[in-house]
Amino acid sequence: MPYEYRKLSPKEREEIVKVRRERGYPLHAPPHPFREAGAYLISAANFEHRSIMKSPKRRTEFETLLLNTLKEIADDLIAWVVLPNHYHLLAAIQSLNHVSAALQHLHGTTSHIWNLEDNLTEKRRVWYKFADTYIRNEAHLHLAFNYIHYNPVKHGYVNTPYDWHWSSLSLYYNEMGREWLRDHWKSYTPPPDFGKGWDEATEND
């Protein structure tokens, strides 16, 4: 079950961050200012938006695979969230072709594993192709950062984003504090239509 990060002791929070560091997950201060290197918000959803990642164990395993995959090809992995039927990530990258190839491999691997785990004798389609949104400027970067972390609340999984385990928010909470996150949200609150056309990676095969 998701832990409530606010209720963890300092020692427990430190242990979470320690594990993330040992696995090589990026840790940052505030999102880096926009530079010429391409930054993208990347989204992908399970086929027909089925909650194939409903299991907390499966989300945890997929989060690890996703971050390890992006660690090899991204210049800077800024934010991410994994939900029961889709995920978002914000990263600075050199080539969308490299990301496409890496995610195709990740989606193919997890499709095979999950179909075996779910005892499906027929081949089940698990993923849509991913959708990408180019980050136009620094303000757009910060809006996307907040949108990603608020996504579990937007979709009704939790009442506060601090209660969702499978995102990068806890790292920023530990590094920057809740006051910084609150001020950042006030300065860059995504408008109601933010994400329209790409959230949950609408079917575009």
GUNUNU-827524 format. One record per residue (C-alpha): x, y, z; residue number from 0; residue in one letter. Coordinates in pm, 1 decimal. Last residue first. Layout:
site c1:X c2:Y c3:Z i:NUM aa:A
...
//
This chain:
site c1:-139.0 c2:403.0 c3:-3334.6 i:204 aa:D
site c1:-275.1 c2:720.2 c3:-3185.8 i:203 aa:N
site c1:-473.2 c2:603.1 c3:-2883.5 i:202 aa:E
site c1:-463.0 c2:873.9 c3:-2622.8 i:201 aa:T
site c1:-142.9 c2:888.7 c3:-2420.8 i:200 aa:A
site c1:-292.7 c2:911.9 c3:-2070.3 i:199 aa:E
site c1:-259.6 c2:1289.2 c3:-2093.2 i:198 aa:D
site c1:-174.5 c2:1383.2 c3:-2450.9 i:197 aa:W
site c1:-456.4 c2:1585.0 c3:-2605.9 i:196 aa:G
site c1:-543.2 c2:1789.8 c3:-2301.7 i:195 aa:K
site c1:-250.9 c2:1786.0 c3:-2060.7 i:194 aa:G
site c1:-315.2 c2:2132.6 c3:-1922.0 i:193 aa:F
site c1:-682.8 c2:2212.1 c3:-1976.3 i:192 aa:D
site c1:-751.0 c2:2299.8 c3:-1612.9 i:191 aa:P
site c1:-447.8 c2:2532.4 c3:-1592.6 i:190 aa:P
site c1:-130.3 c2:2396.2 c3:-1429.4 i:189 aa:P
site c1:-35.5 c2:2583.5 c3:-1110.3 i:188 aa:T
site c1:311.9 c2:2727.7 c3:-1154.8 i:187 aa:Y
site c1:371.7 c2:2994.3 c3:-891.2 i:186 aa:S
site c1:130.8 c2:2846.6 c3:-636.8 i:185 aa:K
site c1:269.7 c2:2497.9 c3:-698.3 i:184 aa:W
site c1:627.2 c2:2619.3 c3:-649.4 i:183 aa:H
site c1:527.4 c2:2786.3 c3:-324.6 i:182 aa:D
site c1:375.4 c2:2461.2 c3:-197.7 i:181 aa:R
site c1:674.4 c2:2255.8 c3:-311.7 i:180 aa:L
site c1:912.5 c2:2497.0 c3:-139.3 i:179 aa:W
site c1:705.8 c2:2482.1 c3:177.9 i:178 aa:E
site c1:697.5 c2:2101.7 c3:163.7 i:177 aa:R
site c1:1070.8 c2:2065.0 c3:178.3 i:176 aa:G
site c1:1346.9 c2:2095.0 c3:-81.6 i:175 aa:M
site c1:1547.3 c2:1770.9 c3:-66.0 i:174 aa:E
site c1:1303.4 c2:1544.5 c3:118.9 i:173 aa:N
site c1:992.7 c2:1676.0 c3:-51.0 i:172 aa:Y
site c1:1177.6 c2:1679.6 c3:-382.1 i:171 aa:Y
site c1:1256.3 c2:1310.8 c3:-341.3 i:170 aa:L
site c1:903.0 c2:1234.8 c3:-224.9 i:169 aa:S
site c1:763.7 c2:1393.9 c3:-541.6 i:168 aa:L
site c1:951.8 c2:1159.6 c3:-776.5 i:167 aa:S
site c1:651.9 c2:932.1 c3:-821.3 i:166 aa:S
site c1:522.3 c2:590.0 c3:-725.5 i:165 aa:W
site c1:436.1 c2:626.0 c3:-357.2 i:164 aa:H
site c1:129.6 c2:845.1 c3:-376.0 i:163 aa:W
site c1:31.5 c2:993.8 c3:-38.6 i:162 aa:D
site c1:219.0 c2:1320.6 c3:-94.0 i:161 aa:Y
site c1:2.3 c2:1383.0 c3:-401.3 i:160 aa:P
site c1:-295.0 c2:1452.6 c3:-174.6 i:159 aa:T
site c1:-645.7 c2:1305.8 c3:-190.6 i:158 aa:N
site c1:-536.1 c2:981.4 c3:-353.3 i:157 aa:V
site c1:-626.8 c2:771.7 c3:-658.5 i:156 aa:Y
site c1:-876.1 c2:1020.6 c3:-800.0 i:155 aa:G
site c1:-728.9 c2:1080.9 c3:-1145.6 i:154 aa:H
site c1:-632.6 c2:1441.2 c3:-1073.0 i:153 aa:K
site c1:-496.7 c2:1336.1 c3:-733.6 i:152 aa:V
site c1:-258.4 c2:1081.8 c3:-888.3 i:151 aa:P
site c1:-164.1 c2:1344.3 c3:-1152.6 i:150 aa:N
site c1:-52.0 c2:1612.6 c3:-906.9 i:149 aa:Y
site c1:315.4 c2:1514.3 c3:-934.7 i:148 aa:H
site c1:308.3 c2:1511.0 c3:-1313.9 i:147 aa:I
site c1:119.7 c2:1838.4 c3:-1339.0 i:146 aa:Y
site c1:364.8 c2:2011.1 c3:-1107.8 i:145 aa:N
site c1:665.8 c2:1921.8 c3:-1323.7 i:144 aa:F
site c1:470.5 c2:1997.1 c3:-1641.9 i:143 aa:A
site c1:393.7 c2:2348.2 c3:-1515.8 i:142 aa:L
site c1:760.4 c2:2393.8 c3:-1419.6 i:141 aa:H
site c1:881.4 c2:2295.3 c3:-1767.1 i:140 aa:L
site c1:621.2 c2:2514.4 c3:-1938.7 i:139 aa:H
site c1:750.4 c2:2809.2 c3:-1736.3 i:138 aa:A
site c1:1107.5 c2:2729.1 c3:-1845.9 i:137 aa:E
site c1:1027.5 c2:2719.6 c3:-2216.5 i:136 aa:N
site c1:874.2 c2:2511.0 c3:-2495.1 i:135 aa:R
site c1:876.3 c2:2162.1 c3:-2345.4 i:134 aa:I
site c1:807.7 c2:1926.0 c3:-2635.4 i:133 aa:Y
site c1:520.9 c2:1687.4 c3:-2570.9 i:132 aa:T
site c1:566.8 c2:1315.3 c3:-2637.9 i:131 aa:D
site c1:313.2 c2:1034.8 c3:-2668.7 i:130 aa:A
site c1:405.5 c2:669.8 c3:-2615.4 i:129 aa:F
site c1:268.5 c2:389.4 c3:-2828.3 i:128 aa:K
site c1:-23.9 c2:219.9 c3:-2659.7 i:127 aa:Y
site c1:56.0 c2:-64.3 c3:-2425.0 i:126 aa:W
site c1:-64.4 c2:-406.8 c3:-2305.8 i:125 aa:V
site c1:-193.7 c2:-598.6 c3:-2608.8 i:124 aa:R
site c1:-281.7 c2:-943.8 c3:-2489.6 i:123 aa:R
site c1:-140.5 c2:-1252.4 c3:-2663.0 i:122 aa:K
site c1:-364.9 c2:-1546.9 c3:-2587.8 i:121 aa:E
site c1:-276.1 c2:-1792.9 c3:-2311.7 i:120 aa:T
site c1:-308.8 c2:-1529.5 c3:-2043.4 i:119 aa:L
site c1:-190.0 c2:-1654.3 c3:-1707.7 i:118 aa:N
site c1:-167.4 c2:-1304.6 c3:-1552.9 i:117 aa:D
site c1:202.0 c2:-1350.7 c3:-1475.4 i:116 aa:E
site c1:271.1 c2:-1470.5 c3:-1829.7 i:115 aa:L
site c1:86.6 c2:-1174.4 c3:-1978.9 i:114 aa:N
site c1:273.3 c2:-948.7 c3:-1737.4 i:113 aa:W
site c1:616.1 c2:-1073.9 c3:-1840.8 i:112 aa:I
site c1:553.0 c2:-1051.6 c3:-2215.2 i:111 aa:H
site c1:397.0 c2:-705.5 c3:-2195.4 i:110 aa:S
site c1:676.9 c2:-591.3 c3:-1961.9 i:109 aa:T
site c1:942.0 c2:-685.9 c3:-2217.7 i:108 aa:T
site c1:760.7 c2:-531.5 c3:-2513.6 i:107 aa:G
site c1:692.4 c2:-209.4 c3:-2325.6 i:106 aa:H
site c1:1055.8 c2:-180.3 c3:-2217.4 i:105 aa:L
site c1:1183.8 c2:-254.3 c3:-2569.1 i:104 aa:H
site c1:945.7 c2:-3.9 c3:-2723.7 i:103 aa:Q
site c1:1044.8 c2:240.7 c3:-2451.0 i:102 aa:L
site c1:1414.3 c2:212.4 c3:-2538.5 i:101 aa:A
site c1:1356.1 c2:243.4 c3:-2913.8 i:100 aa:A
site c1:1131.7 c2:546.2 c3:-2870.3 i:99 aa:S
site c1:1374.5 c2:710.9 c3:-2628.7 i:98 aa:V
site c1:1663.4 c2:666.4 c3:-2870.8 i:97 aa:H
site c1:1454.4 c2:804.2 c3:-3156.9 i:96 aa:N
site c1:1347.1 c2:1094.8 c3:-2938.3 i:95 aa:L
site c1:1710.3 c2:1202.2 c3:-2933.5 i:94 aa:S
site c1:1920.7 c2:1418.6 c3:-2703.4 i:93 aa:Q
site c1:1705.0 c2:1404.6 c3:-2393.8 i:92 aa:I
site c1:1595.6 c2:1625.5 c3:-2105.5 i:91 aa:A
site c1:1329.0 c2:1445.0 c3:-1908.1 i:90 aa:A
site c1:976.1 c2:1468.9 c3:-1771.0 i:89 aa:L
site c1:795.7 c2:1141.3 c3:-1714.2 i:88 aa:L
site c1:434.3 c2:1034.3 c3:-1722.2 i:87 aa:H
site c1:276.0 c2:694.1 c3:-1659.4 i:86 aa:Y
site c1:-39.1 c2:503.4 c3:-1736.6 i:85 aa:H
site c1:-291.2 c2:244.6 c3:-1614.2 i:84 aa:N
site c1:-237.9 c2:193.9 c3:-1240.2 i:83 aa:P
site c1:-23.4 c2:508.7 c3:-1204.0 i:82 aa:L
site c1:351.1 c2:570.9 c3:-1241.8 i:81 aa:V
site c1:481.5 c2:925.6 c3:-1190.6 i:80 aa:V
site c1:796.2 c2:1097.7 c3:-1308.4 i:79 aa:W
site c1:1012.9 c2:1406.1 c3:-1268.0 i:78 aa:A
site c1:1345.3 c2:1556.8 c3:-1380.7 i:77 aa:I
site c1:1540.3 c2:1281.3 c3:-1552.0 i:76 aa:L
site c1:1838.6 c2:1470.0 c3:-1696.3 i:75 aa:D
site c1:2058.3 c2:1376.0 c3:-1989.4 i:74 aa:D
site c1:1835.4 c2:1079.7 c3:-2062.5 i:73 aa:A
site c1:1955.8 c2:760.8 c3:-2235.8 i:72 aa:I
site c1:2085.8 c2:516.3 c3:-1972.8 i:71 aa:E
site c1:1894.5 c2:658.9 c3:-1677.0 i:70 aa:K
site c1:1577.1 c2:632.4 c3:-1883.6 i:69 aa:L
site c1:1587.2 c2:252.6 c3:-1880.9 i:68 aa:T
site c1:1680.2 c2:231.5 c3:-1513.7 i:67 aa:N
site c1:1395.4 c2:467.7 c3:-1434.5 i:66 aa:L
site c1:1142.2 c2:264.5 c3:-1630.0 i:65 aa:L
site c1:1256.1 c2:-70.3 c3:-1490.1 i:64 aa:L
site c1:1239.8 c2:54.8 c3:-1131.3 i:63 aa:T
site c1:898.8 c2:215.3 c3:-1186.9 i:62 aa:E
site c1:778.4 c2:-109.5 c3:-1345.1 i:61 aa:F
site c1:875.7 c2:-312.1 c3:-1040.2 i:60 aa:E
site c1:707.3 c2:-68.4 c3:-803.8 i:59 aa:T
site c1:396.1 c2:-51.1 c3:-1018.8 i:58 aa:R
site c1:379.7 c2:-431.5 c3:-1031.9 i:57 aa:R
site c1:410.4 c2:-461.6 c3:-656.3 i:56 aa:K
site c1:142.3 c2:-196.3 c3:-603.7 i:55 aa:P
site c1:-92.2 c2:-405.6 c3:-823.9 i:54 aa:S
site c1:-314.3 c2:-197.0 c3:-1052.3 i:53 aa:K
site c1:-48.8 c2:-189.3 c3:-1326.0 i:52 aa:M
site c1:-280.2 c2:-348.6 c3:-1583.8 i:51 aa:I
site c1:-542.9 c2:-86.8 c3:-1505.5 i:50 aa:S
site c1:-702.4 c2:-93.0 c3:-1850.4 i:49 aa:R
site c1:-667.9 c2:237.3 c3:-2033.4 i:48 aa:H
site c1:-775.5 c2:76.6 c3:-2361.9 i:47 aa:E
site c1:-415.1 c2:-43.4 c3:-2392.2 i:46 aa:F
site c1:-204.7 c2:68.0 c3:-2097.1 i:45 aa:N
site c1:-98.3 c2:427.2 c3:-2118.3 i:44 aa:A
site c1:215.4 c2:617.4 c3:-2217.5 i:43 aa:A
site c1:334.9 c2:971.0 c3:-2153.1 i:42 aa:S
site c1:653.0 c2:1164.9 c3:-2223.1 i:41 aa:I
site c1:702.5 c2:1527.9 c3:-2124.9 i:40 aa:L
site c1:1002.2 c2:1642.2 c3:-2322.8 i:39 aa:Y
site c1:1311.3 c2:1856.8 c3:-2274.6 i:38 aa:A
site c1:1538.4 c2:1913.2 c3:-2571.4 i:37 aa:G
site c1:1881.7 c2:2057.7 c3:-2501.7 i:36 aa:A
site c1:1864.8 c2:2431.5 c3:-2562.2 i:35 aa:E
site c1:1827.8 c2:2502.3 c3:-2193.0 i:34 aa:R
site c1:1529.1 c2:2546.8 c3:-1962.6 i:33 aa:F
site c1:1627.8 c2:2610.0 c3:-1604.0 i:32 aa:P
site c1:1683.1 c2:2290.9 c3:-1402.3 i:31 aa:H
site c1:1394.8 c2:2160.6 c3:-1200.3 i:30 aa:P
site c1:1445.9 c2:2244.9 c3:-831.4 i:29 aa:P
site c1:1712.8 c2:2042.4 c3:-646.3 i:28 aa:A
site c1:1776.0 c2:1709.2 c3:-803.8 i:27 aa:H
site c1:1805.3 c2:1342.4 c3:-728.8 i:26 aa:L
site c1:1846.5 c2:1098.3 c3:-1013.5 i:25 aa:P
site c1:1776.1 c2:731.0 c3:-948.7 i:24 aa:Y
site c1:2097.6 c2:530.4 c3:-933.0 i:23 aa:G
site c1:1963.0 c2:234.3 c3:-743.2 i:22 aa:R
site c1:2176.9 c2:326.3 c3:-443.6 i:21 aa:E
site c1:2042.9 c2:682.8 c3:-454.9 i:20 aa:R
site c1:1682.8 c2:565.3 c3:-451.8 i:19 aa:R
site c1:1755.0 c2:332.4 c3:-159.6 i:18 aa:V
site c1:1914.6 c2:617.9 c3:33.0 i:17 aa:K
site c1:1616.2 c2:842.4 c3:-44.2 i:16 aa:V
site c1:1380.7 c2:590.8 c3:111.7 i:15 aa:I
site c1:1615.4 c2:540.7 c3:408.1 i:14 aa:E
site c1:1631.1 c2:913.9 c3:474.7 i:13 aa:E
site c1:1252.4 c2:931.1 c3:479.7 i:12 aa:R
site c1:1240.7 c2:649.3 c3:735.8 i:11 aa:E
site c1:1502.5 c2:822.3 c3:951.6 i:10 aa:K
site c1:1318.0 c2:1153.4 c3:933.2 i:9 aa:P
site c1:1002.4 c2:972.1 c3:1049.7 i:8 aa:S
site c1:730.6 c2:901.6 c3:798.8 i:7 aa:L
site c1:389.0 c2:1061.4 c3:842.2 i:6 aa:K
site c1:426.8 c2:1317.7 c3:561.7 i:5 aa:R
site c1:530.2 c2:1042.6 c3:321.0 i:4 aa:Y
site c1:200.4 c2:861.6 c3:356.4 i:3 aa:E
site c1:292.4 c2:510.5 c3:237.4 i:2 aa:Y
site c1:121.1 c2:355.3 c3:-60.7 i:1 aa:P
site c1:0.0 c2:0.0 c3:0.0 i:0 aa:M
//
